[in-house]
Amino acid sequence: MLRTILAAGVAALLSLPALAQPANDTVAAIRARGSLVCGVTPNSAGFGTPDSRGEWRGIDVDSCRAIAVAVLGDTRKVRFVPASTAQRFTMLQSGEIDVLARVTTWSMSREGSLGLAFASINVFDGQGFLVKTDSGVTSTRQLDGATICLLPGTTNELNVADYFRTHNMRFTPVIMDNVEELRAAFLSGRCDSYSTDASALATYRASQGANASRFLLLPELISKEPLGVAVRKGDWRFFDMARWAHFAMVTAEELGITSTNIDSFANSTNPDVQRFLGRVGDIGQGMGMSNDWAAQIVRQVGNFGEVWDRNLTPLGIPRGINALWTKGGLQYAPPLR
């Protein structure tokens, strides 16, 4: 009887899924290398693109810079690598990049199947549709039978298919991996509409300058698109640093601390401010960072409001649901204590 029980126990153990191998120490690798490697989009104004001097700009770029400060103490110690829509996840899984900050939607399948963990949401977004103003289309419900320009390997394809099926509408997808070719197809009339995240559509429309009025961003959003920063699952120390780098910027905005006024808070009697500045406690060291890590992020990158205003406000994208929770928005940080 005992032999039967033991045999059954061994069989049960053998039937369990193999335990995941311990993750590599990403923080140690970054510090040994002396730089953070961040995968970004190369051509999305407001999120990630090099300027005329070759300097990378965008809210995703600044998210990476904040992580570089948390890990290395210096916003300059980051190398940006263009990541295509099709290759972005493979690049992260293989270790070619340390972090992916590339207008990427947090979804269950990406965390469950791809071995990714989303550390933060820097933009709460939704999928929209851009049309030419002279088409006369003012609502997505008028797109029945339309051709829709879409990028492959994104949540956009599924969202459009679900939306049109739900409303008993038909559409013809035009799929291109290169976003510039896709936009050219839309401009040439090959597509009736260009669909992706509404923020990306707004920045593209704004990039048209004097011709922006030729395009209309339809009012409906057909999905939830929480855009955030992803790392490899399993290396939780690096995950924590990436997550709290974002929360530091949000907390600073809550406290009214900016990159220009931070020194005026040195003598504040507010315990939350003193902890934020690293003058009280050692929560930074407890996570493998300096105690003034949060203050350094604000000094070198800015608070969340500054990052938004620097990258997205000039393109006409309002804070909306990305406002602080104290102003009716969704940006909320757990206590820094």
C-alpha positions in Angstrom: 0.0 0.0 0.0 2.8 2.4 1.0 4.6 1.6 -2.3 1.5 2.4 -4.2 1.1 5.8 -2.5 4.8 6.6 -3.1 4.5 5.7 -6.7 1.5 7.9 -7.1 3.2 10.8 -5.4 6.2 10.5 -7.7 4.0 10.3 -10.8 2.1 13.4 -9.6 5.4 15.3 -9.2 6.6 14.3 -12.6 3.4 15.5 -14.2 3.8 19.1 -12.9 5.1 21.7 -15.3 8.8 22.3 -15.1 9.8 25.2 -12.9 11.0 28.3 -14.7 14.8 28.8 -14.5 15.9 31.6 -12.4 16.0 34.9 -14.4 19.3 36.5 -15.2 20.3 39.4 -12.9 19.4 42.2 -15.3 20.4 44.9 -12.8 23.9 43.4 -12.4 24.2 43.1 -16.2 23.2 46.7 -16.7 25.6 48.0 -14.1 28.5 45.9 -15.5 27.7 47.2 -19.0 27.3 50.7 -17.7 24.1 51.4 -19.7 20.5 50.5 -19.9 19.4 49.2 -23.3 15.9 50.3 -24.2 13.7 49.3 -27.1 11.6 52.2 -28.5 9.6 53.1 -31.5 11.7 55.1 -34.0 9.0 57.1 -35.6 6.2 58.0 -33.3 6.2 61.7 -32.4 5.6 62.2 -28.7 6.5 58.7 -27.8 9.9 57.9 -29.4 11.8 59.5 -32.3 15.1 61.2 -32.7 15.1 64.9 -33.2 17.1 66.9 -35.8 20.2 66.5 -33.7 19.8 62.8 -33.2 18.6 63.2 -29.6 15.8 60.7 -28.7 12.6 62.4 -27.5 9.2 61.1 -26.3 7.3 59.9 -23.2 8.5 56.3 -23.7 12.1 57.7 -24.0 11.7 59.6 -20.8 10.3 56.5 -19.1 13.6 54.7 -20.0 15.7 57.6 -18.8 13.9 57.5 -15.4 14.8 53.8 -15.2 18.4 54.5 -16.1 18.5 57.0 -13.1 17.0 54.4 -10.8 19.5 51.7 -11.8 22.6 53.7 -12.7 22.0 57.2 -11.3 22.4 58.9 -14.6 19.9 59.7 -17.3 22.6 59.7 -19.9 23.5 56.0 -19.4 20.9 54.6 -21.7 21.1 53.3 -25.2 18.0 53.5 -27.4 17.4 50.7 -29.9 14.7 51.0 -32.6 12.3 48.1 -32.1 9.9 47.1 -34.9 6.3 46.1 -34.2 7.1 42.5 -35.4 10.4 42.1 -33.5 9.9 44.0 -30.3 8.9 41.1 -28.1 11.6 38.8 -29.5 14.2 41.5 -28.8 13.1 41.6 -25.1 12.8 37.9 -24.7 16.3 37.3 -26.2 18.0 39.9 -24.0 18.8 42.1 -26.9 17.1 44.9 -24.9 16.6 45.3 -21.2 13.3 47.0 -21.3 10.6 47.6 -23.9 9.0 51.1 -23.9 7.4 51.2 -27.3 3.7 52.2 -27.3 2.9 48.7 -26.2 -0.4 47.6 -24.8 -0.5 45.7 -21.6 -2.7 42.6 -22.1 -3.2 39.2 -20.5 -1.9 37.2 -23.4 1.4 39.2 -23.5 2.0 38.6 -19.8 0.7 35.0 -19.9 2.2 33.7 -23.1 5.2 35.9 -23.9 7.0 35.9 -20.6 6.7 39.7 -20.1 5.7 41.7 -17.1 4.4 45.2 -17.5 5.9 47.4 -14.8 3.9 50.6 -15.4 1.3 52.4 -17.6 2.6 55.7 -18.8 -0.4 56.4 -21.1 -4.0 55.2 -20.8 -5.1 55.1 -24.4 -7.7 53.6 -26.7 -7.8 52.6 -30.4 -9.3 55.2 -32.8 -9.8 55.9 -36.5 -8.3 58.6 -38.7 -10.1 59.6 -41.9 -9.8 62.3 -44.5 -12.0 65.3 -43.7 -13.4 65.5 -47.2 -14.6 61.9 -47.0 -17.6 63.1 -45.0 -17.2 60.4 -42.4 -17.8 61.6 -38.9 -18.4 58.4 -37.0 -17.0 54.9 -37.0 -20.5 53.6 -37.8 -20.1 55.1 -41.2 -17.1 52.8 -42.0 -19.1 49.8 -43.1 -17.4 48.3 -46.1 -14.3 50.5 -45.6 -10.6 49.5 -46.2 -8.6 50.0 -42.9 -4.9 50.5 -42.7 -3.4 48.4 -39.8 0.0 47.3 -38.5 0.5 43.6 -38.0 1.4 42.0 -34.7 -0.6 44.5 -32.6 -3.9 44.4 -30.7 -5.3 46.7 -33.4 -6.2 44.0 -35.8 -8.2 42.0 -33.3 -9.9 45.2 -31.9 -11.1 46.2 -35.4 -12.3 42.7 -36.2 -14.2 42.5 -33.0 -15.8 46.0 -33.4 -17.0 45.4 -36.9 -18.3 41.9 -36.1 -20.2 43.3 -33.1 -21.9 46.0 -35.2 -22.5 43.7 -38.2 -20.2 45.7 -40.4 -17.7 44.7 -43.0 -14.1 45.9 -43.6 -11.1 45.0 -45.7 -7.8 45.2 -43.8 -4.6 46.6 -45.5 -1.7 45.2 -43.5 1.8 46.6 -43.7 4.7 46.1 -41.3 6.3 49.5 -42.1 4.4 52.3 -40.6 5.7 54.9 -43.1 4.4 52.7 -46.0 1.2 52.2 -44.2 0.7 56.0 -43.7 1.6 56.5 -47.4 -1.1 54.0 -48.4 -3.6 56.0 -46.3 -2.6 59.3 -47.9 -2.8 57.9 -51.4 -6.3 56.7 -50.9 -5.6 53.0 -50.7 -7.2 52.9 -47.3 -10.4 54.7 -46.2 -9.1 54.9 -42.7 -6.0 54.5 -40.6 -6.5 52.8 -37.2 -4.2 52.5 -34.3 -3.9 54.1 -30.8 -5.7 57.4 -30.7 -2.6 59.2 -29.2 -0.5 57.9 -32.2 -3.2 59.1 -34.6 -3.3 62.5 -32.9 0.5 62.9 -33.1 0.5 61.8 -36.8 -2.2 64.3 -37.6 -0.3 67.1 -35.8 2.9 66.2 -37.7 1.1 67.2 -40.9 1.4 70.9 -39.9 -0.7 73.1 -42.1 -2.4 70.0 -43.6 -3.6 68.7 -40.3 -7.1 70.0 -41.0 -7.4 67.6 -43.9 -7.7 64.8 -41.4 -10.3 64.0 -38.8 -9.8 61.8 -35.7 -13.2 60.1 -35.2 -14.7 60.6 -31.7 -15.2 56.9 -30.8 -12.6 54.7 -29.1 -13.2 51.0 -29.6 -10.8 49.5 -27.0 -8.8 50.0 -23.9 -5.1 50.4 -24.6 -3.0 50.8 -21.5 0.5 51.6 -22.9 3.4 50.8 -20.7 6.9 49.6 -20.0 7.6 45.8 -20.2 10.5 43.8 -18.8 11.2 40.0 -18.8 9.2 38.1 -16.2 11.0 36.7 -13.3 13.7 39.3 -12.6 11.6 41.1 -9.9 14.3 43.4 -8.6 14.6 45.0 -12.0 10.8 44.9 -12.4 10.5 46.8 -9.1 13.0 49.5 -10.2 11.2 50.0 -13.5 7.8 50.2 -11.8 8.9 52.6 -9.0 10.7 54.9 -11.5 7.3 55.7 -13.0 5.6 56.0 -9.5 8.4 58.4 -8.5 7.4 60.8 -11.3 3.7 60.5 -10.4 4.4 61.0 -6.7 6.5 64.1 -7.4 3.6 65.6 -9.3 1.2 64.8 -6.5 3.6 66.6 -4.0 4.1 69.6 -6.3 7.8 68.8 -6.8 9.3 69.6 -10.2 12.7 69.6 -11.7 13.0 73.4 -11.2 11.7 73.7 -7.6 12.9 70.6 -6.0 15.6 72.4 -4.0 13.0 74.5 -2.3 11.6 71.4 -0.6 14.8 70.7 1.3 13.4 72.0 4.6 9.9 70.8 4.2 8.3 69.3 7.4 6.2 67.0 5.3 7.3 63.4 6.1 6.3 62.2 2.6 8.5 64.9 1.0 11.5 64.0 3.3 11.1 60.3 2.3 10.9 61.2 -1.3 14.1 63.3 -1.1 15.8 60.4 0.6 16.5 62.4 3.8 14.5 60.0 5.9 14.6 56.2 5.8 16.4 53.9 3.5 13.8 52.5 1.2 16.0 53.2 -1.8 18.8 51.0 -0.4 16.3 48.3 0.4 15.5 48.0 -3.3 19.2 48.3 -4.4 19.1 52.0 -5.3 20.4 55.2 -3.7 18.2 56.7 -1.1 17.8 59.9 -3.2 16.8 57.9 -6.3 13.4 59.5 -6.6 14.8 63.0 -6.2 17.4 62.2 -8.9 14.7 61.1 -11.3 12.9 64.4 -10.9 16.1 66.4 -11.1 17.2 64.7 -14.3 13.9 63.8 -16.0 11.1 65.7 -14.3 7.8 64.7 -12.7 5.0 63.0 -14.7 3.3 66.3 -15.6 6.6 67.8 -16.9 7.2 64.7 -19.0 3.7 64.8 -20.4 3.8 68.5 -21.2 7.2 68.2 -22.8 6.2 65.4 -25.1 2.5 65.2 -25.7 0.9 68.6 -24.9 2.6 70.3 -27.9 0.9 67.7 -30.1 -2.5 68.7 -28.8 -3.0 65.5 -26.7 -4.9 66.5 -23.5 -4.2 64.8 -20.2 -7.8 63.5 -20.0 -7.8 60.2 -18.1 -4.1 60.5 -17.7 -4.5 63.3 -15.2 -3.6 62.6 -11.5 -6.2 60.7 -9.5 -6.7 63.9 -7.5 -7.9 65.6 -10.6 -10.2 62.8 -11.8 -7.7 60.8 -13.8 -6.1 57.4 -13.5 -2.5 58.2 -12.7 -2.1 57.0 -9.1 1.0 55.9 -7.2 1.2 53.7 -4.1 2.7 55.3 -1.0 6.5 55.9 -1.2 7.2 54.5 2.3 
